[in-house]
Amino acid sequence: MTLRIVRLGSPRADDEGLRIGTVRRPPRGVPKAEFASRNYYDVWYPVLAPSADLVAQAQAAAQAGDEKAWKAFDKQYRAEMSAPDPSRTLDLLAALSHQTNFSVGCYCEDEAHCHRSVLRALLQARGAALA
């Protein structure tokens, strides 16, 4: 059993399981009924998405290639994820990764400059079984 960290909209792995969208907004221009069939997500769960201000900060840091700004984003996003609801969600996902296959993801092309890279680290620290 494993948890995958994926780019939403990318082709699914054969045994990927349920795909959870950890994004602030649904995909633009895609009817809700087609989110799953177009490989975005089966369930939208914005609790694990960065706040709107942090999304803008991360995008600016990634576009500028500013590692100092990216590290600031990383620190602030980790702080957001330490709040009770996100923290409990991360604990739940880590535990579920030992029971079933599923994935979490975001739209960003480059995982290294996307909140999902931080999610990967947070889940790994909680003992998640990652693909």
PATI-210178 format. One line per 10 residues: number of its first residue (from 1); their letters; for each residue x negated, y, z negated of N, C-alpha, C. Coordinates in nm, 4 decimals. Layout:
N
NUM) a) X:Y:Z:X:Y:Z:X:Y:Z; ...
! end
This chain:
131
1) mtlrivrlgs) -0.0833:-0.1165:0.0000:0.0000:0.0000:0.0000:-0.0887:0.1241:0.0000; -0.0492:0.2230:0.0782:-0.1323:0.3424:0.0867:-0.0516:0.4687:0.1118; -0.1165:0.5763:0.0797:-0.0664:0.7100:0.1059:-0.1565:0.7707:0.2122; -0.0965:0.8209:0.3179:-0.1715:0.8872:0.4243:-0.1489:1.0377:0.4160; -0.2518:1.1118:0.4496:-0.2426:1.2563:0.4633:-0.2452:1.2821:0.6131; -0.1376:1.3435:0.6664:-0.1212:1.3528:0.8115:-0.0906:1.4950:0.8581; -0.1089:1.5132:0.9873:-0.0648:1.6369:1.0512:0.0774:1.6135:1.1011; 0.1700:1.6943:1.0551:0.3090:1.6803:1.0982:0.3193:1.7066:1.2475; 0.3965:1.6209:1.3142:0.4115:1.6294:1.4584:0.3179:1.5353:1.5328; 0.2228:1.4755:1.4606:0.1303:1.3802:1.5224:0.1965:1.2424:1.5285
11) praddeglri) 0.1494:1.1554:1.6186:0.2063:1.0205:1.6247:0.1913:0.9479:1.4913; 0.2894:0.8673:1.4588:0.2868:0.7928:1.3325:0.2024:0.6664:1.3452; 0.1380:0.6299:1.2366:0.0675:0.5022:1.2300:0.1721:0.3913:1.2207; 0.1350:0.2704:1.2622:0.2299:0.1588:1.2637:0.2936:0.1334:1.1276; 0.2151:0.1419:1.0219:0.2668:0.1105:0.8889:0.2706:0.2334:0.7979; 0.2938:0.3487:0.8582:0.2891:0.4740:0.7832:0.3992:0.4878:0.6786; 0.5160:0.4409:0.7078:0.6267:0.4538:0.6137:0.6888:0.5921:0.6184; 0.7554:0.6295:0.5119:0.8241:0.7575:0.5010:0.7255:0.8724:0.5142; 0.7617:0.9748:0.5910:0.6767:1.0927:0.6100:0.7408:1.2097:0.5354; 0.6633:1.2719:0.4462:0.7113:1.3822:0.3634:0.6441:1.5110:0.4083
21) gtvrrpprgv) 0.7251:1.6101:0.4405:0.6728:1.7393:0.4825:0.6501:1.8299:0.3629; 0.5249:1.8617:0.3372:0.4895:1.9484:0.2243:0.4589:2.0876:0.2778; 0.5580:2.1449:0.3434:0.5428:2.2741:0.4104:0.6479:2.3722:0.3604; 0.6163:2.4993:0.3732:0.7057:2.6053:0.3272:0.8301:2.6165:0.4148; 0.8154:2.5942:0.5454:0.9268:2.6124:0.6395:0.9403:2.4911:0.7328; 1.0638:2.4626:0.7758:1.0830:2.3564:0.8761:1.0216:2.3988:1.0095; 0.9993:2.3041:1.1003:0.9420:2.3402:1.2308:1.0369:2.4298:1.3100; 0.9824:2.5327:1.3702:1.0633:2.6275:1.4473:1.1080:2.5656:1.5791; 1.2308:2.5946:1.6136:1.2828:2.5520:1.7429:1.3148:2.4044:1.7541; 1.3121:2.3328:1.6426:1.3413:2.1895:1.6441:1.4706:2.1671:1.5668
31) pkaefasrny) 1.5706:2.1063:1.6280:1.6946:2.0782:1.5559:1.6677:1.9854:1.4369; 1.7348:2.0111:1.3269:1.7157:1.9312:1.2053:1.7300:1.7811:1.2317; 1.8227:1.7449:1.3173:1.8467:1.6041:1.3487:1.7275:1.5390:1.4192; 1.6326:1.6203:1.4699:1.5189:1.5661:1.5444:1.3867:1.5733:1.4675; 1.3878:1.6197:1.3441:1.2628:1.6304:1.2681:1.1904:1.4958:1.2625; 1.2609:1.3894:1.2274:1.1977:1.2578:1.2151:1.1600:1.2000:1.3516; 1.2501:1.2092:1.4491:1.2227:1.1484:1.5794:1.1081:1.2176:1.6525; 1.0807:1.3427:1.6187:0.9681:1.4140:1.6791:0.8422:1.4062:1.5911; 0.8455:1.3185:1.4930:0.7304:1.2907:1.4062:0.6892:1.4072:1.3165; 0.7854:1.4922:1.2816:0.7529:1.5966:1.1847:0.7612:1.5374:1.0445
41) ydvwypvlap) 0.8800:1.5122:0.9961:0.8941:1.4486:0.8653:1.0330:1.3890:0.8511; 1.0410:1.2929:0.7576:1.1685:1.2307:0.7236:1.2358:1.3075:0.6103; 1.1532:1.3603:0.5199:1.2012:1.4347:0.4042:1.1190:1.5620:0.3914; 1.1877:1.6722:0.3726:1.1198:1.8003:0.3515:1.1061:1.8213:0.2017; 0.9839:1.8451:0.1557:0.9592:1.8615:0.0124:0.8652:1.9799:-0.0102; 0.9180:2.1027:-0.0074:0.8333:2.2213:-0.0175:0.7735:2.2466:-0.1557; 0.8059:2.1643:-0.2545:0.7479:2.1812:-0.3888:0.5952:2.1761:-0.3831; 0.5409:2.1001:-0.2889:0.3955:2.0862:-0.2777:0.3338:2.1811:-0.1756; 0.4140:2.2685:-0.1192:0.3620:2.3681:-0.0244:0.3064:2.4873:-0.1023; 0.2042:2.5509:-0.0491:0.1556:2.6736:-0.1131:0.2638:2.7818:-0.1063
51) sadlvaqaqa) 0.2594:2.8752:-0.1986:0.3515:2.9888:-0.1943:0.3305:3.0646:-0.0630; 0.4279:3.1454:-0.0272:0.4188:3.2217:0.0982:0.2931:3.3082:0.1027; 0.2595:3.3734:-0.0076:0.1379:3.4562:-0.0122:0.0128:3.3716:0.0101; 0.0107:3.2525:-0.0493:-0.1072:3.1668:-0.0319:-0.1164:3.1097:0.1091; -0.0038:3.0839:0.1722:-0.0065:3.0373:0.3112:-0.0742:3.1433:0.3978; -0.0347:3.2685:0.3796:-0.0952:3.3778:0.4566:-0.2443:3.3890:0.4267; -0.2808:3.3734:0.3013:-0.4225:3.3805:0.2617:-0.5024:3.2678:0.3266; -0.4473:3.1472:0.3266:-0.5165:3.0324:0.3859:-0.5328:3.0500:0.5364; -0.4284:3.0974:0.6028:-0.4363:3.1175:0.7473:-0.5411:3.2227:0.7821; -0.5446:3.3301:0.7063:-0.6443:3.4352:0.7316:-0.7851:3.3834:0.7083
61) aaqagdekaw) -0.8050:3.3068:0.6022:-0.9371:3.2513:0.5725:-0.9818:3.1559:0.6825; -0.8896:3.0708:0.7298:-0.9227:2.9741:0.8345:-0.9550:3.0446:0.9659; -0.8761:3.1445:1.0024:-0.8988:3.2156:1.1283:-1.0307:3.2917:1.1268; -1.0656:3.3462:1.0123:-1.1893:3.4250:1.0015:-1.3117:3.3377:0.9755; -1.2882:3.2099:0.9409:-1.4001:3.1229:0.9051:-1.4671:3.1683:0.7761; -1.3890:3.2279:0.6880:-1.4396:3.2863:0.5635:-1.4340:3.1823:0.4513; -1.5474:3.1202:0.4231:-1.5520:3.0145:0.3213:-1.5239:3.0672:0.1813; -1.5667:3.1894:0.1527:-1.5388:3.2483:0.0215:-1.3878:3.2651:0.0025; -1.3183:3.3130:0.1050:-1.1732:3.3284:0.0986:-1.1050:3.1928:0.0891; -1.1607:3.0926:0.1599:-1.1019:2.9581:0.1526:-1.1159:2.9023:0.0117
71) kafdkqyrae) -1.2300:2.9221:-0.0515:-1.2498:2.8744:-0.1887:-1.1543:2.9437:-0.2848; -1.1265:3.0714:-0.2607:-1.0295:3.1440:-0.3437:-0.8902:3.0842:-0.3253; -0.8539:3.0530:-0.1999:-0.7258:2.9868:-0.1735:-0.7197:2.8539:-0.2481; -0.8244:2.7737:-0.2339:-0.8302:2.6420:-0.2980:-0.8033:2.6551:-0.4483; -0.8697:2.7480:-0.5117:-0.8553:2.7680:-0.6564:-0.7118:2.8085:-0.6918; -0.6548:2.9005:-0.6153:-0.5191:2.9469:-0.6445:-0.4140:2.8393:-0.6152; -0.4355:2.7625:-0.5099:-0.3413:2.6550:-0.4779:-0.3460:2.5476:-0.5866; -0.4646:2.5136:-0.6327:-0.4762:2.4170:-0.7428:-0.4024:2.4673:-0.8669; -0.4105:2.5975:-0.8918:-0.3385:2.6553:-1.0056:-0.1875:2.6386:-0.9864; -0.1383:2.6634:-0.8640:0.0045:2.6436:-0.8377:0.0446:2.4971:-0.8588
81) msapdpsrtl) -0.0407:2.4059:-0.8187:-0.0097:2.2634:-0.8302:-0.0215:2.2118:-0.9742; -0.0759:2.2935:-1.0638:-0.0847:2.2521:-1.2039:0.0420:2.2876:-1.2822; 0.1349:2.3595:-1.2187:0.2640:2.3881:-1.2821:0.3382:2.2556:-1.3019; 0.4312:2.2502:-1.3971:0.4952:2.1218:-1.4307:0.5559:2.0450:-1.3132; 0.6405:2.1073:-1.2313:0.7062:2.0315:-1.1232:0.6071:1.9781:-1.0199; 0.5186:2.0602:-0.9663:0.4215:2.0043:-0.8715:0.3299:1.8992:-0.9348; 0.2888:1.9218:-1.0573:0.1998:1.8268:-1.1242:0.2677:1.6907:-1.1419; 0.3919:1.6926:-1.1850:0.4656:1.5660:-1.2006:0.4876:1.4993:-1.0644; 0.5106:1.5789:-0.9618:0.5274:1.5227:-0.8276:0.3994:1.4543:-0.7819; 0.2858:1.5174:-0.8053:0.1581:1.4560:-0.7677:0.1367:1.3256:-0.8433
91) dllaalshqt) 0.1711:1.3230:-0.9722:0.1602:1.1992:-1.0501:0.2503:1.0903:-0.9918; 0.3723:1.1286:-0.9552:0.4660:1.0329:-0.8972:0.4143:0.9773:-0.7649; 0.3671:1.0642:-0.6771:0.3157:1.0187:-0.5482:0.1943:0.9280:-0.5642; 0.1072:0.9622:-0.6570:-0.0100:0.8766:-0.6821:0.0343:0.7380:-0.7275; 0.1321:0.7312:-0.8165:0.1815:0.6013:-0.8640:0.2519:0.5254:-0.7518; 0.3344:0.5939:-0.6737:0.4060:0.5281:-0.5640:0.3114:0.4741:-0.4567; 0.1954:0.5371:-0.4420:0.1012:0.4923:-0.3384:0.0512:0.3503:-0.3629; 0.0692:0.3000:-0.4834:0.0288:0.1618:-0.5147:0.1430:0.0630:-0.4912; 0.2617:0.1166:-0.4542:0.3790:0.0318:-0.4361:0.4313:0.0272:-0.2930; 0.4061:0.1332:-0.2158:0.4651:0.1426:-0.0818:0.3801:0.2334:0.0074
101) nfsvgcyced) 0.3989:0.2215:0.1363:0.3314:0.3082:0.2327:0.4162:0.4325:0.2577; 0.3539:0.5483:0.2577:0.4193:0.6728:0.2937:0.3116:0.7745:0.3256; 0.3541:0.8918:0.3707:0.2576:0.9949:0.4061:0.3098:1.1317:0.3655; 0.2162:1.2239:0.3484:0.2492:1.3644:0.3249:0.1707:1.4461:0.4267; 0.2260:1.5609:0.4644:0.1530:1.6365:0.5645:0.1960:1.7798:0.5806; 0.1252:1.8441:0.6734:0.1420:1.9846:0.7080:0.1162:1.9984:0.8584; 0.1488:2.1154:0.9128:0.1337:2.1401:1.0556:-0.0085:2.1749:1.0989; -0.0915:2.2204:1.0087:-0.2235:2.2732:1.0449:-0.3059:2.1727:1.1257; -0.3760:2.2240:1.2234:-0.4587:2.1389:1.3090:-0.5816:2.0866:1.2350; -0.6466:2.1738:1.1589:-0.7725:2.1400:1.0924:-0.7483:2.1113:0.9450
111) eahchrsvlr) -0.7527:1.9842:0.9070:-0.7273:1.9483:0.7677:-0.8253:2.0150:0.6717; -0.9479:2.0371:0.7155:-1.0478:2.0975:0.6274:-1.0079:2.2378:0.5826; -0.9252:2.3053:0.6617:-0.8773:2.4388:0.6257:-0.7244:2.4404:0.6195; -0.6723:2.3430:0.5486:-0.5288:2.3261:0.5299:-0.5055:2.2810:0.3863; -0.3917:2.3152:0.3305:-0.3652:2.2751:0.1928:-0.3635:2.1239:0.1760; -0.3463:2.0500:0.2856:-0.3443:1.9046:0.2690:-0.4809:1.8493:0.2297; -0.5895:1.9218:0.2588:-0.7210:1.8762:0.2109:-0.7276:1.8860:0.0589; -0.6653:1.9890:0.0034:-0.6614:2.0035:-0.1422:-0.5663:1.9002:-0.2009; -0.4525:1.8764:-0.1348:-0.3608:1.7715:-0.1796:-0.4318:1.6369:-0.1853; -0.5118:1.6081:-0.0830:-0.5869:1.4819:-0.0808:-0.6732:1.4700:-0.2062
121) allqargaal) -0.7456:1.5760:-0.2379:-0.8339:1.5745:-0.3555:-0.7538:1.5604:-0.4850; -0.6432:1.6316:-0.4948:-0.5605:1.6240:-0.6160:-0.5013:1.4843:-0.6342; -0.4560:1.4250:-0.5250:-0.4002:1.2901:-0.5321:-0.5081:1.1866:-0.5626; -0.6247:1.2040:-0.5027:-0.7361:1.1128:-0.5287:-0.7744:1.1181:-0.6761; -0.7773:1.2382:-0.7333:-0.8123:1.2543:-0.8746:-0.7105:1.1852:-0.9662; -0.5891:1.1679:-0.9172:-0.4847:1.1010:-0.9946:-0.4810:0.9513:-0.9672; -0.5750:0.9017:-0.8901:-0.5842:0.7575:-0.8648:-0.4988:0.7065:-0.7521; -0.4548:0.7930:-0.6620:-0.3716:0.7484:-0.5496:-0.4503:0.6551:-0.4585; -0.3784:0.5614:-0.4003:-0.4369:0.4707:-0.3011:-0.4233:0.5403:-0.1655; -0.5305:0.6028:-0.1200:-0.5285:0.6806:0.0035:-0.5825:0.6018:0.1210
131) a) -0.5201:0.6225:0.2364:-0.5675:0.5577:0.3593:-0.6888:0.6313:0.4110
! end
